[in-house]
Structure formats: structure tokens, C-alpha cells
Amino acid sequence: MRVTVRVTPGAASTRVGGQHDGALVVRVNARAVEGKATAAALAAVASAFGVPRSAVTLVAGPASRTKILEVAGANPADLQRLLTG
């Protein structure tokens, strides 16, 4: 399943939930330096969907706050739960 996420680097804690312009909000405490925020976001999304980190791949947006991810084995009901949470 493809998921559009909006990454907020430098947050106080890592959290996945809510939406911004239809994208799933992913807050990470890593800074946007050398891909650290992107890597933290991928790990956070994997954890939120209950899939291994290797099941989440970046499709588009490596240098953007808005990214498109492919989450293998994700349940659409989990996405709806995260978007409302």
C-alpha cells in the first residue's frame, strides 16, 4: 500500500498519527541532516503499521517533508486509525 506522509523533524518525541492535507503525520526527534529524519520516519511508520522496517520503502520525496512510502503488508484499517489519531 502506498502512503503519503508529512514528516516533522526535530520533534520532542517520535509519533505517528493525524493528518496534514490528507497525508499521515510522522513526527520524529531526528534532525533533517544526512537523511536521519527520513530513516527515523521509515522506522516509525513500520512500527506504527506493525511491519518489519524492511517492508517500508521510500518511493518519492527523499529531500522533502512530504514523502510517498510503500508499506508492504499494511492493513488499510490501520491507516484509517492512524489518520484519525
C-alpha positions in Angstrom: 0.0 0.0 0.0 1.3 3.5 -0.8 1.1 6.0 1.9 1.8 9.8 1.7 3.4 11.1 4.9 4.3 14.5 6.2 7.5 14.3 8.3 8.2 16.8 11.0 11.8 16.5 12.1 13.2 17.7 15.4 10.0 16.9 17.4 10.2 16.3 21.2 9.3 12.6 20.6 8.6 10.2 17.8 4.9 9.8 17.0 2.7 8.7 14.1 -0.8 9.9 13.8 -3.1 12.7 12.5 -3.1 14.2 9.1 -1.9 17.3 7.2 -3.5 17.9 3.8 -4.5 14.3 3.6 -1.0 13.0 4.5 -0.2 10.9 7.5 1.8 13.0 10.0 5.0 11.5 11.3 6.9 13.4 14.0 10.5 12.3 14.6 13.1 13.6 17.0 15.9 13.2 14.5 17.1 16.3 12.7 16.8 16.6 8.9 20.5 16.1 8.4 22.1 13.4 6.1 18.8 11.5 5.8 18.4 10.9 9.5 14.9 12.2 9.7 13.8 10.1 6.7 15.4 7.0 8.2 13.6 7.6 11.5 10.3 8.3 9.7 10.6 4.9 7.9 11.2 3.1 11.1 8.4 4.9 12.9 5.9 4.1 10.1 7.0 0.4 10.2 6.4 0.3 13.9 3.0 2.0 13.6 1.8 -0.5 11.0 3.3 -3.5 12.8 5.5 -4.5 9.9 9.3 -5.0 9.7 11.4 -2.0 8.8 12.4 -3.7 5.6 8.7 -3.7 4.5 8.7 0.1 4.2 10.4 1.7 1.2 10.7 5.3 0.1 9.1 5.9 -3.3 9.4 9.7 -3.6 10.5 12.7 -1.7 13.9 11.9 -0.2 14.6 15.6 0.4 11.1 16.8 1.0 8.9 16.8 4.2 6.1 15.2 2.1 7.1 11.6 1.1 5.4 8.7 -0.5 6.1 5.3 1.1 5.4 1.8 0.1 4.3 -0.3 3.1 4.2 -4.0 2.2 1.7 -6.0 4.2 0.0 -2.9 5.7 -3.7 -3.1 6.7 -5.8 -0.2 5.3 -7.8 -0.2 8.6 -4.5 0.7 10.4 -4.0 3.7 8.1 -7.5 5.0 8.8 -6.9 4.5 12.6 -3.6 6.5 12.3 -5.1 9.3 10.2 -7.8 9.9 12.8 -5.4 9.6 15.8 
